[in-house]
């Protein structure tokens, strides 16, 4: 596979299905942000964290490739006139979303109740997790904007929403596991 094709030299790129769009198209921003999120998750997975979290992050990264493929597909080219799928792109299932919810619930059982917002930080691994969470929120916003213009599978939006929740709870759990301080945000009422 040749890495450079020169077909994007004038600011255009191809979606799955062959449609060419500008590189600044919301669809490109959407799956590009998923790619960025996936890279941050790889960095988080490279940290000295519990093997269960590493395995979950690998599974999530694989699902993000599915999300990226869904977002990179021209919906007009995905289905043949017969109604059959033209491109064999996997889906995000309800089970994928439920898995994140179960993981969130399991981690939450071990955590003290949250009474304040928490400042990101306390340990490098925790900070990477918070960065991934914020990139995930941006990816969700991009996907929502795309969905307003070109509807996408609702499970993609649900998965991204649940994933950002998962990453928030994982950051808290990593803080506990790594014995890092959680600094509560307490608004200055003097202002």
RALINLIN-V504523 format. One record per run of one state. SS is the DSSP state (@ for helix, = for strand, . for the rest). FROM is the first residue (numbers start at 1). TO is the last residue. If there is no record, write none. Layout:
ss=SS from=FROM to=TO
ss=SS from=FROM to=TO
//
This chain:
ss=. from=1 to=11
ss== from=12 to=14
ss=. from=15 to=15
ss== from=16 to=16
ss=. from=17 to=19
ss== from=20 to=22
ss=. from=23 to=25
ss=@ from=26 to=45
ss=. from=46 to=50
ss=@ from=51 to=71
ss=. from=72 to=72
ss== from=73 to=73
ss=. from=74 to=74
ss=@ from=75 to=78
ss== from=79 to=79
ss=. from=80 to=84
ss== from=85 to=85
ss=. from=86 to=93
ss=@ from=94 to=110
ss=. from=111 to=116
ss== from=117 to=119
ss=. from=120 to=123
ss=@ from=124 to=149
ss=. from=150 to=153
ss=@ from=154 to=177
ss=. from=178 to=182
ss== from=183 to=185
ss=. from=186 to=191
//
